[in-house]
Amino acid sequence: MSDPGPVLGGVHLERVELRRIRIPLVRPFRTSFGTEHVRDVLLVKAETTDGEGWAECATEPAPLYSGEYTDAAEHVLEHHLLPRLFAAPHLTAPAVGTLLAPVKGHRMAKAAIETAVLDAELRAAGLSLGVYLGAVRGAVDCGVSVGITATIDELLEHVSGYVDDGYRRVKLKIEPGCDLEPVAAVRARWPELPLQVDANTAYTVADASHLARLDELGLLLIEQPLADDDLLGHAELAARLRTPICLDESIVSAAVTQSAIRLGACSIVNIKPARVGGYLEARRVHDVCASHGVPVWCGGMLETGVGRAANLALAALPNFTLPGDTSASARYYEQDITEPFVLDEGRLSVPTGPGIGVTPLPDVLARVTTGVRTVGR
């Protein structure tokens, strides 16, 4: 497998802006590892002699979804990643991963700067990210992720609104003590609704008999039921459940994806570009899954329009055959920092402009910014 797209000319990286913004969610989003009310987002802008490129770092404020978190991402970018890139006289996006390889981990931070460099390269070349990655469709089917609610009535109200909006799939967050009953209630209300659940590592293999009761509810999949490092446990669980197992947190590279598939730990994969280190590695994960006949879909991290635009380009690749979490802007924010992405019959259009195809709105960006650091050569 090779990197996608044509060979680009590269850029001369002069400065990188690390911008923190604070943007409220339209409603609290609760998972098995916590509740978010406001997004504290790190935006990365690469400034080059040929123009600029934007990216969004998908870290959370605390190291609960993964070992990475936003303050640490900003620190490692400034003190460990960017100095290595500034040392290169001429930089291409495919070279970023190689230059940063000596720094262990920090995939989300690496993904952010690689994407910003790639966006700058593509803007300079007048080429869209979708075309570069190999997109085969101009719009993608959209699903929605629904957090854990205080009551079943509240959950049904939320799901009803998303069904009315036209979303083509609904994902319910679950955890021990809040799983069978709410999922069964949603299934009873909407017998034909494409429905899946996400546990965010909240269970163990000892819960297999309990989770097997979900088999009666006709789910598309159960996502990441066990710990992220428990591939063998997922393989055991897959053998005991009829509901397909999908991996999320476990999938950190194309190599790990290959191992997970060969072990029988999953039959579906959620690709989050930030989690695997960027869109180039995400494409490699896509290719590995395609070669094994394993369908994929694009997960979400409550992105603003900057991250959502890039995810849509990825989700337009051939093996993304299931609706992802690429929801409309209004699902999360009253005012996005880019022009809003608006659902059209359950789909979102893939941006066609150069690079990721969007740029933050200056007035909105200024209003939500809480801090800016500029790092240069």
N, C-alpha and C positions, 0 to 999 in steps of 0.2 A: 504494500500500500504506500502511496506517496501523498504529499501534501496536495490539496485541491487547488484548482485555479491556475491562471497564467503566472509566469514569473514577473514580479513587480520590480520597479526600479529602486526601491528602498528609499530611506529618508535620512537626513542629518538631524538627529534629536538635539534640540537646544535647551529646552526647559520642559518641566512637567509640573502642572498645577494639580495640587491635591486639595479638593474642595469638599467640605462637609456641609450637607444640607439636612434640614429637619422638616419632614413633611408628614402631616397627620393622615392616618387611615380613615376611611369613611365609617368603618366599624372595627372593633377589636378583633384580632385574629389569634385564636387559641389553638395550640397544638399540644401534643403530649409533653413537650419540653418548655412550655411557657406561653405567655400572651403578649402580643404586641399591640400598642395603641398608636405609636408614632414611629416612623422610619427615620433612623439616623443613617444617612447614606454617604458613602465616600465616592465622589466622582473624580475621574482621572482625565485630564486633558493633556495630550502630548503636543507640544509646540515644536514644529520643525521648520526648516528653511523653505519648505514647499506648502506649508499650511498647518492645520491642526487636526487632531483626531480625538474623539471622545469615547469614554467607556465608563461603566458603572461597576464598582466592586460589590459583590453580592454578599459580603459578610454580614453577620448579625451583631448587635451590640455586645452580646455575651457568647462565650464558647460553649453553646448548648447543642445547636444543630451539628456543628463540627468543632474541631479544635481551634479554628480561626475565629477572630472577632475583629471588629472594625478598627479599634485603636491600634491593635497589633499589626493589622494590614497597613495602616498608614505609616507606622514606625518602620516596618521591614521594607516597605517601598523606598522611603527616604534614605535609610541608612545602609541597606544591603542590596537591594535590587537595582535601583536607579544608578548608583555609582558604576555598576558593571556595564550598564547600557551606555552611559555617557562615555565610557572608555572606548567604545567602538566608534571609529570615524564615520562609518556608514552602516545603517541598520535596516534590516528587513524583518518583517514579522516572523517568518519561519526561523530566523536566527535567534529570536528572543529566548525561546525555550532552551536552546543550547547554552547561551550565555548565562542564563540563570540557574542551570542545572546544579552547579555546586552548592547552591542554597537549598537545603532540604525542606520539603513541604511547602507551605504557604501558597497552595495552588490558586486560591481565589485572588490573592494579591498579584500573582504572576499573570493570571488570566486578565486582570484589569489592564495592566500595562501592555501586554501583548495585543489586546483588543484595541487600545488607544493607538498604538503604533500601526496596526493593520488598518484601522479606520483612516489614519492620516495618509498611508500609502494609497489606499483605494480612492480617497478623495482626489489625491494628486493625479491619479491615473484615470479618473472619471468613470470608475467601475463600482458597481454595487456589491455589497457583501454577499447577497443572494447569488448573483452570477458567479462570483469568485468561489463560493463554496460548492456550487453545483445545484442550485435550487431548480426544481422541476415544476413548481406550481406558483401561481401568482397570489394565492390566498390559502390560508390554512384553517382547518377546523379547530374550534376553540372549546376547551373545557373550562371548568371553574373549580377551585378548591375551596371547600367550606369548612371553616374552623369548628371546633367543639363549642357547643352552646350550653347555656345553663339549663334549658328545658327542651323537650322534644318539640313542643309547640313552636318555640323560637326557631329551632332547626328547620321545621317544615315551612315556616314563613320565609326563611332565607332561601331555601331551595326553590320554593314556588316562584320567588322573584327572579331567580336565575333561569329557571325553565321558561318563564314568560319572556325573558330577555333573548332567548333563543340559543343558549349554550347547548352544545351537542354532547356533552358528557359532564357528570357531576362526580367530584371526589369528596368523600367525607373523611375528616380526620377522626381517628379513634384512639382510645387508650383503655387499659383495664378498668372495668366498671362503667365504661361509656362506649359500648361497641354494639352488641347484638340488638339491643332494644331500639336505639335510634336508627340504626341501619335498616332494621326490619320495618320501622315506621315509614321511612322514606320509600322503601321498596313497595310497601302496601299502597301508598298514595300514587306512586308512578311505576306500575308494573313493567313497562317497556323502556324505562329510562336507562340509558347506558350509565352504569354506576360502578364506582370502585372505591376502595378505602385505603387509607394511609396511616400506618402505625408509628412511623418515625422511631423505630427501634424499641418500642415500649414493651415487647413481650419476650418470652423465652420459649425454648423447645417444649418445656413442661406445659405450655399453654396450647399445645397442638390440638388436643381434643376440643377445647373451647373454641379455638379459631376454626376448626372444621365445621362448626355449626353455621358459619357464614356460607358454606357451600350451598345451602338451600336457598340463598337469596339471589342467585344468578348474577354475581359480580363479574366485572371484566377482569379484575385482579385485586390482590392485596399487596400493598407496597411496603417494603422494608419492615416486616414484622419483628425481626430480631436485630441484635447488635450489628454494627457495621462490619466488624471483623469476623463474624460467624458465618462464613460461607458454607461450612459443613452442616451447621445447624439449619441453614436455609435449604440445603439439599435434602436433609431429613424431613423437614416440614413439607417441602414440595412433593415428596413421595407420599405424604399422608393427607394432603388436601387436594380436592378437585379444582378449587379456585387457583388460577395461575399466580405464581409468585413473581413480583416485579422488584428489582433492586434499585435503590436510590443511593443512600449514603455509602453503600459498599463499593459503588462504581467510581473509582478515582483515576482510572487510566484505561487505555485500550488493553494493556497486558492483564490487568485484573479482570476486565470484562471477559477476556478469553478464558481465564481460569474459572470464573463463575459459571459460564455457560458449560464448559466441559465437565464441571463437577455436578451439574444439574441443579445449581442453586437458584436458577431463575429461568423463566421462559419469555420474559419481557424485561426491557431495560428503560429506565427513566434517565435521559441524558440532560444533565445540567452543565452547561459549558464552564461555569465558574468552578464547579466542584472537581472537574477533570483537568483544569489548568488552562482553559481557553478554547476558542472555536476550532483551532487546528486539531487539537487532541480530540475534541468532541466529534469532529468529522472522522477521525480514526476509529473512535468507539462505534460510530454509526456503521462504518465499513465492516468492522469485526462482526457486529450483530447481523448485518445483511448477509455476510458470508455463511452464517450459521442458521439463517432463516428465523432470526429472533427479531420481532418488531420492536420499534422504539417510539418514544414520545418525548416531548420537550417539557421538562419541569420548570417551575418558577420559584423565585425568591422574593416575591412582592416587588418586582422591579418597577422603577419609573420608566418613562418612555425611552430613555437612553438604552437601558438593558433590554426592554421589551422589543425594540426595533431589531436588535441583533439576534434575539431569540427567534423572531419570526423568520429571519433569513435562514437560520439553521433548520427550523421546523418545516421548511419547504423542500428539504432533501428527500430522496425517493423512499427511504425506509422508515420515515416518520409517518406511519400508517394509523396511529391512534391520536385522538385529540389530546393536546397538551394543556398545560396551565398558562398558556399565553392569552390571558383574559384581557378584556378591554380596560382602558385607563380608569373608567368610572367604577370598575369593580373595587379598586383600591383607593383612588384619590379623587377628591372633588376638583382639584386643579393639578394636572400633571405638569411636569417641567418642560415637556415638549408639546407640540400640537397633539391633542388626544387621539388615541387609537379607539375607533368606534366600531362596534360589532355590526356586521351586515349579514343577516340570515345565518348567524352562528359562526361566521368566519371573520378573520382579520386579514387585510391586504398586506402583502410583503412589501416593504419599502423598496422603491426602485431607484432612488437617488444615489449619488456616489457615497461610498462607505456604508455606514449603517443607515444612511438616508434621512436622519433627523439631527437637529441641533437644539440644545436647550433654549428656551425663550428667555432673553436677557432680563426682562422685568420680573418674571416669575423666579428665575434663578437668584436674582438679587434679593428678593423678598424672603426666600427660604434658606439662604446661606447663613451658616453659623461660624464659618472659619475658612480661611484659604492659606495654604502654604505653597510657595513656589520653589522648586528645587531645580537648580541649573548645573551646568558643567563646572 
